[in-house]
Amino acid sequence: LTHLPWGSVVDRALSSPSHNSQNSPAPPPPEVDVPESVMKHPEAKRSLKELQRYSLKSKMNSDAEFTGMMLWVKRGKLVRRWRQRFVSIVEHRFFGEVLCLFKYDNNVVDGTNSKLIVLRNTRCTREGEIDAQYERRYVFRLASSKKEYWFSTSDAQKREKWLQRLSVPR
């Protein structure tokens, strides 16, 4: 769980060949996990399109303590492979708090490959410890109305901070 300099990360991601190439097709929109009840609102579809464009450029609305951090993430309890992701929590005017997960490889954030999780109606729980790649990791789980996401940190105190932050009623 390392803080990365947000400005340089965004600059590199937005100027990467995959993001700027004029000959390549437009990148797919980020995958978004939004509660069904929220999507029933008349403004939801327009706000969803805005949120998909919004994700990486949203430093101004982000929670500074939870911006530019690295976490290990996997989807579901049975999935064995953990992937390192660049993580931020941002505030959106319609959806409220959104957890942004960006692919991170070779010290570069891929601004075209992201997952956005609307934190409204989510539950976060402590899930124990694991030994992974010769280090101890501290695990917590975030459950939305659609999916479960498992996260791990290299330190118990950081896990507790994330648990407190993600357990805030919305």
MARBA-998360 format. One line per 5 residues: their letters; for each residue y, x, z of N, C-alpha, C, O. Coordinates in nm, 2 decimals. Layout:
# MARBA-998360
A> Y/X/Z/Y/X/Z/Y/X/Z/Y/X/Z; ... $
This chain:
# MARBA-998360
LTHLP> -0.12/0.09/0.00/0.00/0.00/0.00/0.12/0.09/0.00/0.17/0.13/0.11; 0.17/0.13/-0.11/0.28/0.22/-0.13/0.40/0.15/-0.19/0.39/0.07/-0.28; 0.52/0.18/-0.13/0.64/0.13/-0.20/0.67/0.22/-0.32/0.67/0.34/-0.31; 0.69/0.16/-0.43/0.73/0.23/-0.55/0.88/0.20/-0.58/0.92/0.09/-0.55; 0.95/0.29/-0.64/1.09/0.26/-0.67/1.10/0.15/-0.77/1.06/0.17/-0.89 $
WGSVV> 1.15/0.04/-0.73/1.14/-0.08/-0.82/1.21/-0.06/-0.95/1.16/-0.09/-1.06; 1.33/0.00/-0.95/1.41/0.02/-1.07/1.33/0.10/-1.17/1.33/0.06/-1.29; 1.28/0.21/-1.13/1.21/0.30/-1.23/1.08/0.23/-1.28/1.04/0.25/-1.39; 1.01/0.15/-1.19/0.89/0.08/-1.23/0.93/-0.02/-1.34/0.86/-0.03/-1.44; 1.03/-0.10/-1.32/1.07/-0.20/-1.41/1.11/-0.14/-1.54/1.08/-0.18/-1.65 $
DRALS> 1.20/-0.03/-1.53/1.24/0.04/-1.65/1.13/0.09/-1.74/1.12/0.07/-1.86; 1.03/0.15/-1.67/0.91/0.20/-1.74/0.83/0.09/-1.80/0.79/0.10/-1.92; 0.81/-0.02/-1.73/0.73/-0.13/-1.78/0.80/-0.20/-1.90/0.73/-0.23/-2.00; 0.93/-0.22/-1.89/1.00/-0.29/-1.99/1.02/-0.20/-2.12/1.04/-0.25/-2.23; 1.02/-0.07/-2.10/1.04/0.02/-2.21/0.91/0.08/-2.27/0.91/0.16/-2.36 $
SPSHN> 0.80/0.04/-2.21/0.67/0.09/-2.25/0.64/0.04/-2.40/0.69/-0.07/-2.44; 0.57/0.12/-2.47/0.54/0.08/-2.61/0.48/-0.06/-2.62/0.51/-0.13/-2.72; 0.39/-0.10/-2.53/0.33/-0.23/-2.54/0.43/-0.34/-2.52/0.41/-0.45/-2.57; 0.54/-0.31/-2.45/0.64/-0.42/-2.43/0.75/-0.42/-2.54/0.80/-0.53/-2.57; 0.78/-0.31/-2.59/0.89/-0.30/-2.69/0.85/-0.30/-2.84/0.94/-0.32/-2.92 $
SQNSP> 0.73/-0.29/-2.86/0.69/-0.27/-3.00/0.73/-0.40/-3.09/0.68/-0.51/-3.05; 0.81/-0.37/-3.19/0.85/-0.48/-3.27/0.74/-0.53/-3.37/0.75/-0.65/-3.41; 0.65/-0.45/-3.40/0.54/-0.49/-3.49/0.43/-0.56/-3.42/0.35/-0.62/-3.49; 0.42/-0.54/-3.29/0.30/-0.60/-3.22/0.34/-0.75/-3.19/0.45/-0.78/-3.17; 0.23/-0.83/-3.18/0.26/-0.97/-3.14/0.31/-0.98/-3.00/0.30/-0.89/-2.92 $
APPPP> 0.38/-1.09/-2.97/0.43/-1.11/-2.84/0.32/-1.11/-2.74/0.21/-1.16/-2.77; 0.35/-1.06/-2.62/0.24/-1.05/-2.52/0.21/-1.20/-2.47/0.30/-1.28/-2.48; 0.09/-1.22/-2.42/0.06/-1.36/-2.37/0.14/-1.38/-2.25/0.17/-1.29/-2.17; 0.17/-1.51/-2.22/0.24/-1.54/-2.09/0.15/-1.50/-1.97/0.03/-1.50/-1.99; 0.21/-1.47/-1.86/0.13/-1.44/-1.74/0.05/-1.56/-1.70/0.08/-1.68/-1.72 $
EVDVP> -0.07/-1.53/-1.64/-0.15/-1.64/-1.58/-0.08/-1.69/-1.46/-0.04/-1.61/-1.37; -0.07/-1.82/-1.44/0.00/-1.88/-1.33/-0.09/-1.97/-1.25/-0.15/-2.06/-1.31; -0.09/-1.96/-1.12/-0.17/-2.04/-1.03/-0.07/-2.13/-0.96/0.00/-2.09/-0.87; -0.06/-2.26/-1.00/0.04/-2.36/-0.94/-0.04/-2.48/-0.89/-0.13/-2.53/-0.96; -0.01/-2.53/-0.77/-0.08/-2.65/-0.72/-0.06/-2.77/-0.81/0.05/-2.79/-0.87 $
ESVMK> -0.17/-2.84/-0.83/-0.16/-2.96/-0.92/-0.05/-3.06/-0.87/0.02/-3.12/-0.96; -0.03/-3.08/-0.74/0.07/-3.17/-0.69/0.21/-3.13/-0.73/0.29/-3.22/-0.76; 0.23/-3.00/-0.74/0.36/-2.95/-0.78/0.39/-2.98/-0.93/0.50/-3.01/-0.97; 0.28/-2.97/-1.01/0.29/-2.98/-1.16/0.32/-3.13/-1.20/0.36/-3.15/-1.31; 0.31/-3.22/-1.10/0.33/-3.36/-1.13/0.48/-3.39/-1.14/0.53/-3.50/-1.19 $
HPEAK> 0.56/-3.31/-1.08/0.71/-3.32/-1.08/0.76/-3.31/-1.22/0.72/-3.23/-1.30; 0.86/-3.40/-1.26/0.92/-3.39/-1.39/0.98/-3.26/-1.44/0.97/-3.22/-1.55; 1.03/-3.18/-1.34/1.09/-3.05/-1.38/0.99/-2.94/-1.38/1.03/-2.83/-1.42; 0.87/-2.96/-1.35/0.77/-2.86/-1.34/0.74/-2.78/-1.47/0.74/-2.66/-1.46; 0.72/-2.85/-1.58/0.69/-2.78/-1.70/0.80/-2.68/-1.75/0.77/-2.57/-1.79 $
RSLKE> 0.92/-2.73/-1.74/1.04/-2.64/-1.78/1.04/-2.52/-1.68/1.07/-2.41/-1.72; 1.03/-2.55/-1.55/1.03/-2.45/-1.45/0.92/-2.35/-1.47/0.94/-2.23/-1.44; 0.80/-2.39/-1.51/0.69/-2.30/-1.54/0.72/-2.21/-1.65/0.69/-2.09/-1.64; 0.78/-2.25/-1.76/0.82/-2.16/-1.87/0.92/-2.06/-1.82/0.91/-1.94/-1.85; 1.01/-2.10/-1.74/1.11/-2.01/-1.68/1.04/-1.91/-1.59/1.08/-1.79/-1.60 $
LQRYS> 0.95/-1.95/-1.51/0.88/-1.86/-1.42/0.80/-1.76/-1.50/0.80/-1.64/-1.46; 0.74/-1.79/-1.61/0.67/-1.70/-1.69/0.75/-1.59/-1.75/0.71/-1.48/-1.77; 0.88/-1.62/-1.78/0.97/-1.52/-1.84/1.03/-1.44/-1.72/1.08/-1.33/-1.75; 1.03/-1.49/-1.61/1.11/-1.45/-1.49/1.04/-1.33/-1.42/1.12/-1.25/-1.36; 0.91/-1.32/-1.42/0.84/-1.24/-1.32/0.88/-1.10/-1.30/0.92/-1.06/-1.18 $
LKSKM> 0.88/-1.01/-1.40/0.91/-0.87/-1.37/1.06/-0.84/-1.35/1.09/-0.74/-1.28; 1.15/-0.92/-1.40/1.29/-0.89/-1.40/1.36/-0.95/-1.27/1.48/-0.95/-1.26; 1.28/-1.00/-1.18/1.34/-1.08/-1.07/1.36/-1.00/-0.94/1.35/-1.06/-0.83; 1.40/-0.88/-0.94/1.42/-0.80/-0.82/1.53/-0.86/-0.74/1.52/-0.85/-0.61; 1.63/-0.92/-0.80/1.74/-0.98/-0.72/1.69/-1.09/-0.62/1.76/-1.11/-0.52 $
NSDAE> 1.59/-1.15/-0.65/1.54/-1.26/-0.56/1.42/-1.22/-0.48/1.35/-1.31/-0.42; 1.38/-1.10/-0.48/1.26/-1.06/-0.41/1.28/-1.02/-0.27/1.39/-0.99/-0.22; 1.17/-1.03/-0.19/1.17/-0.99/-0.05/1.15/-0.84/-0.05/1.05/-0.79/-0.08; 1.26/-0.77/0.00/1.26/-0.62/-0.01/1.14/-0.56/0.05/1.09/-0.46/0.00; 1.10/-0.61/0.17/0.98/-0.54/0.24/0.85/-0.56/0.16/0.76/-0.48/0.18 $
FTGMM> 0.84/-0.66/0.08/0.72/-0.69/0.01/0.73/-0.67/-0.14/0.67/-0.74/-0.22; 0.82/-0.58/-0.18/0.85/-0.55/-0.32/0.80/-0.41/-0.35/0.83/-0.32/-0.27; 0.73/-0.39/-0.46/0.69/-0.26/-0.50/0.58/-0.20/-0.42/0.58/-0.08/-0.40; 0.49/-0.29/-0.38/0.37/-0.24/-0.30/0.25/-0.24/-0.39/0.24/-0.32/-0.48; 0.16/-0.16/-0.35/0.03/-0.15/-0.42/-0.08/-0.22/-0.33/-0.08/-0.18/-0.21 $
LWVKR> -0.16/-0.30/-0.38/-0.27/-0.36/-0.31/-0.39/-0.36/-0.40/-0.38/-0.35/-0.52; -0.51/-0.36/-0.33/-0.63/-0.37/-0.40/-0.67/-0.52/-0.41/-0.65/-0.59/-0.30; -0.70/-0.58/-0.52/-0.72/-0.72/-0.54/-0.86/-0.74/-0.61/-0.90/-0.67/-0.70; -0.92/-0.85/-0.57/-1.04/-0.90/-0.65/-1.04/-1.05/-0.64/-0.97/-1.11/-0.55; -1.10/-1.12/-0.74/-1.10/-1.26/-0.74/-1.24/-1.31/-0.70/-1.34/-1.29/-0.77 $
GKLVR> -1.24/-1.37/-0.58/-1.37/-1.43/-0.53/-1.45/-1.34/-0.45/-1.44/-1.22/-0.46; -1.53/-1.40/-0.36/-1.60/-1.32/-0.27/-1.72/-1.24/-0.33/-1.75/-1.13/-0.29; -1.78/-1.30/-0.44/-1.89/-1.24/-0.50/-1.86/-1.13/-0.60/-1.94/-1.05/-0.64; -1.73/-1.12/-0.64/-1.69/-1.02/-0.74/-1.69/-0.88/-0.66/-1.63/-0.88/-0.55; -1.75/-0.78/-0.72/-1.75/-0.65/-0.64/-1.64/-0.56/-0.68/-1.60/-0.47/-0.59 $
RWRQR> -1.58/-0.57/-0.79/-1.48/-0.47/-0.84/-1.34/-0.50/-0.78/-1.29/-0.61/-0.80; -1.29/-0.40/-0.72/-1.15/-0.41/-0.67/-1.06/-0.35/-0.77/-1.09/-0.24/-0.82; -0.94/-0.41/-0.80/-0.85/-0.35/-0.89/-0.71/-0.33/-0.82/-0.67/-0.41/-0.74; -0.65/-0.22/-0.85/-0.52/-0.19/-0.79/-0.42/-0.27/-0.86/-0.41/-0.26/-0.99; -0.33/-0.33/-0.79/-0.22/-0.41/-0.85/-0.09/-0.38/-0.78/-0.08/-0.35/-0.66 $
FVSIV> 0.02/-0.38/-0.86/0.16/-0.37/-0.81/0.20/-0.51/-0.77/0.18/-0.61/-0.85; 0.25/-0.53/-0.65/0.27/-0.67/-0.59/0.41/-0.69/-0.55/0.47/-0.60/-0.49; 0.46/-0.80/-0.57/0.60/-0.84/-0.52/0.60/-0.99/-0.49/0.52/-1.07/-0.55; 0.68/-1.03/-0.39/0.70/-1.17/-0.36/0.84/-1.20/-0.40/0.94/-1.13/-0.36; 0.86/-1.30/-0.49/0.99/-1.34/-0.53/1.02/-1.48/-0.50/0.93/-1.56/-0.48 $
EHRFF> 1.14/-1.52/-0.50/1.19/-1.66/-0.47/1.23/-1.72/-0.60/1.31/-1.66/-0.68; 1.17/-1.84/-0.63/1.20/-1.91/-0.75/1.27/-2.04/-0.71/1.23/-2.10/-0.61; 1.37/-2.09/-0.78/1.45/-2.20/-0.74/1.37/-2.33/-0.73/1.39/-2.42/-0.65; 1.26/-2.35/-0.82/1.18/-2.47/-0.82/1.05/-2.45/-0.74/1.02/-2.53/-0.65; 0.98/-2.34/-0.77/0.85/-2.32/-0.71/0.85/-2.26/-0.57/0.75/-2.27/-0.49 $
GEVLC> 0.97/-2.21/-0.53/0.97/-2.14/-0.40/0.92/-2.00/-0.41/0.94/-1.93/-0.51; 0.85/-1.95/-0.31/0.80/-1.82/-0.32/0.68/-1.80/-0.41/0.59/-1.89/-0.42; 0.68/-1.69/-0.49/0.58/-1.66/-0.58/0.53/-1.52/-0.56/0.61/-1.43/-0.55; 0.40/-1.50/-0.56/0.34/-1.37/-0.55/0.31/-1.32/-0.69/0.24/-1.39/-0.76; 0.37/-1.21/-0.72/0.35/-1.15/-0.86/0.26/-1.03/-0.85/0.28/-0.94/-0.77 $
LFKYD> 0.16/-1.03/-0.93/0.06/-0.92/-0.94/0.07/-0.86/-1.08/0.05/-0.93/-1.18; 0.09/-0.73/-1.09/0.10/-0.67/-1.22/-0.01/-0.56/-1.23/-0.03/-0.49/-1.13; -0.07/-0.55/-1.34/-0.16/-0.45/-1.37/-0.09/-0.31/-1.36/0.02/-0.29/-1.40; -0.16/-0.22/-1.30/-0.11/-0.08/-1.27/-0.21/0.02/-1.31/-0.32/0.02/-1.26; -0.17/0.10/-1.41/-0.27/0.20/-1.45/-0.20/0.33/-1.49/-0.09/0.32/-1.55 $
NNVVD> -0.25/0.44/-1.45/-0.19/0.57/-1.48/-0.04/0.58/-1.44/0.04/0.63/-1.52; -0.01/0.53/-1.32/0.12/0.53/-1.26/0.22/0.45/-1.35/0.34/0.48/-1.34; 0.18/0.35/-1.42/0.27/0.27/-1.50/0.23/0.12/-1.47/0.11/0.08/-1.47; 0.34/0.04/-1.45/0.32/-0.10/-1.43/0.32/-0.16/-1.57/0.41/-0.14/-1.65; 0.22/-0.24/-1.60/0.22/-0.31/-1.73/0.29/-0.45/-1.72/0.23/-0.54/-1.66 $
GTNSK> 0.41/-0.45/-1.76/0.49/-0.57/-1.75/0.44/-0.69/-1.84/0.49/-0.80/-1.82; 0.34/-0.66/-1.93/0.29/-0.77/-2.01/0.16/-0.83/-1.96/0.11/-0.92/-2.02; 0.11/-0.78/-1.85/-0.01/-0.82/-1.79/0.01/-0.86/-1.65/0.00/-0.77/-1.56; 0.03/-0.98/-1.62/0.06/-1.02/-1.48/-0.01/-1.15/-1.44/-0.06/-1.23/-1.53; -0.01/-1.18/-1.31/-0.07/-1.30/-1.25/0.04/-1.34/-1.16/0.09/-1.26/-1.08 $
LIVLR> 0.07/-1.47/-1.16/0.17/-1.53/-1.07/0.11/-1.64/-0.99/0.04/-1.73/-1.04; 0.12/-1.63/-0.86/0.06/-1.72/-0.77/0.17/-1.79/-0.69/0.24/-1.73/-0.61; 0.19/-1.92/-0.71/0.29/-2.00/-0.63/0.23/-2.01/-0.49/0.12/-2.06/-0.47; 0.31/-1.97/-0.39/0.26/-1.96/-0.25/0.26/-2.10/-0.18/0.22/-2.11/-0.06; 0.32/-2.20/-0.24/0.32/-2.33/-0.18/0.17/-2.38/-0.16/0.10/-2.37/-0.26 $
NTRCT> 0.14/-2.43/-0.05/0.01/-2.49/-0.02/-0.10/-2.39/-0.02/-0.22/-2.42/-0.06; -0.08/-2.26/0.01/-0.18/-2.16/0.02/-0.22/-2.13/0.16/-0.14/-2.16/0.25; -0.33/-2.07/0.18/-0.38/-2.04/0.32/-0.42/-1.89/0.31/-0.48/-1.84/0.21; -0.38/-1.82/0.42/-0.41/-1.67/0.42/-0.49/-1.64/0.55/-0.46/-1.69/0.66; -0.61/-1.57/0.54/-0.69/-1.54/0.65/-0.73/-1.40/0.65/-0.75/-1.33/0.55 $
REGEI> -0.76/-1.34/0.77/-0.81/-1.21/0.79/-0.96/-1.21/0.76/-1.03/-1.30/0.80; -1.01/-1.11/0.69/-1.15/-1.11/0.65/-1.23/-0.99/0.69/-1.33/-0.97/0.63; -1.18/-0.91/0.78/-1.26/-0.79/0.82/-1.22/-0.66/0.75/-1.11/-0.65/0.70; -1.32/-0.57/0.75/-1.30/-0.44/0.70/-1.41/-0.40/0.60/-1.52/-0.45/0.62; -1.39/-0.31/0.51/-1.49/-0.27/0.42/-1.47/-0.12/0.40/-1.37/-0.06/0.43 $
DAQYE> -1.58/-0.05/0.36/-1.57/0.09/0.32/-1.58/0.09/0.16/-1.67/0.04/0.10; -1.47/0.14/0.10/-1.46/0.14/-0.04/-1.41/0.28/-0.09/-1.31/0.32/-0.04; -1.48/0.34/-0.18/-1.44/0.46/-0.24/-1.40/0.56/-0.13/-1.29/0.62/-0.14; -1.49/0.58/-0.03/-1.47/0.68/0.07/-1.35/0.66/0.16/-1.30/0.75/0.23; -1.30/0.53/0.17/-1.20/0.50/0.26/-1.22/0.36/0.32/-1.28/0.28/0.26 $
RRYVF> -1.17/0.34/0.44/-1.17/0.21/0.51/-1.06/0.13/0.46/-0.94/0.17/0.45; -1.09/0.00/0.42/-0.99/-0.09/0.38/-0.99/-0.22/0.46/-1.10/-0.25/0.51; -0.88/-0.28/0.48/-0.86/-0.39/0.57/-0.83/-0.51/0.48/-0.74/-0.51/0.40; -0.92/-0.61/0.49/-0.92/-0.72/0.39/-0.86/-0.85/0.44/-0.87/-0.88/0.56; -0.79/-0.92/0.35/-0.74/-1.05/0.38/-0.76/-1.14/0.25/-0.77/-1.09/0.14 $
RLASS> -0.76/-1.27/0.27/-0.79/-1.36/0.16/-0.68/-1.46/0.15/-0.63/-1.51/0.25; -0.63/-1.49/0.03/-0.53/-1.59/0.00/-0.60/-1.70/-0.08/-0.66/-1.67/-0.19; -0.60/-1.82/-0.03/-0.67/-1.93/-0.10/-0.56/-2.03/-0.15/-0.48/-2.08/-0.07; -0.56/-2.05/-0.28/-0.47/-2.16/-0.34/-0.55/-2.28/-0.36/-0.67/-2.28/-0.32; -0.50/-2.38/-0.41/-0.57/-2.51/-0.44/-0.68/-2.48/-0.55/-0.77/-2.56/-0.57 $
KKEYW> -0.66/-2.38/-0.63/-0.75/-2.35/-0.74/-0.84/-2.24/-0.73/-0.96/-2.25/-0.77; -0.80/-2.13/-0.66/-0.88/-2.01/-0.66/-0.86/-1.94/-0.52/-0.77/-1.97/-0.44; -0.95/-1.84/-0.50/-0.94/-1.75/-0.39/-0.91/-1.61/-0.44/-0.96/-1.56/-0.54; -0.82/-1.54/-0.37/-0.79/-1.40/-0.40/-0.81/-1.32/-0.28/-0.77/-1.35/-0.17; -0.88/-1.20/-0.30/-0.91/-1.11/-0.19/-0.82/-0.99/-0.21/-0.82/-0.93/-0.32 $
FSTSD> -0.76/-0.94/-0.10/-0.67/-0.83/-0.10/-0.72/-0.73/0.00/-0.78/-0.77/0.10; -0.69/-0.60/-0.02/-0.72/-0.50/0.08/-0.61/-0.40/0.09/-0.55/-0.37/-0.01; -0.59/-0.35/0.21/-0.49/-0.24/0.23/-0.56/-0.12/0.30/-0.68/-0.14/0.34; -0.50/-0.01/0.30/-0.56/0.11/0.36/-0.53/0.12/0.51/-0.57/0.21/0.57; -0.45/0.02/0.56/-0.41/0.03/0.70/-0.40/-0.11/0.76/-0.35/-0.20/0.70 $
AQKRE> -0.45/-0.12/0.89/-0.46/-0.25/0.96/-0.32/-0.31/0.98/-0.31/-0.43/0.97; -0.22/-0.23/1.01/-0.09/-0.28/1.04/-0.03/-0.34/0.91/0.04/-0.45/0.92; -0.05/-0.28/0.80/0.00/-0.34/0.67/-0.07/-0.47/0.64/0.00/-0.57/0.60; -0.20/-0.48/0.67/-0.27/-0.61/0.65/-0.20/-0.71/0.74/-0.18/-0.83/0.70; -0.17/-0.68/0.87/-0.11/-0.78/0.96/0.02/-0.82/0.91/0.06/-0.94/0.92 $
KWLQR> 0.10/-0.73/0.85/0.23/-0.77/0.80/0.21/-0.87/0.68/0.29/-0.97/0.67; 0.12/-0.84/0.60/0.09/-0.93/0.48/0.04/-1.07/0.54/0.09/-1.17/0.48; -0.04/-1.06/0.63/-0.09/-1.19/0.69/0.02/-1.27/0.75/0.03/-1.39/0.72; 0.11/-1.21/0.82/0.23/-1.28/0.88/0.31/-1.34/0.77/0.36/-1.45/0.77; 0.34/-1.25/0.67/0.43/-1.29/0.56/0.37/-1.41/0.47/0.44/-1.50/0.44 $
LSVPR> 0.24/-1.40/0.44/0.18/-1.50/0.36/0.14/-1.63/0.43/0.11/-1.73/0.37; 0.15/-1.62/0.57/0.11/-1.74/0.65/0.23/-1.82/0.69/0.22/-1.92/0.76; 0.35/-1.79/0.64/0.47/-1.86/0.67/0.46/-2.00/0.60/0.43/-2.01/0.49; 0.48/-2.11/0.68/0.47/-2.24/0.62/0.58/-2.26/0.51/0.69/-2.21/0.52; 0.54/-2.33/0.40/0.63/-2.35/0.29/0.65/-2.49/0.26/0.72/-2.53/0.17 $
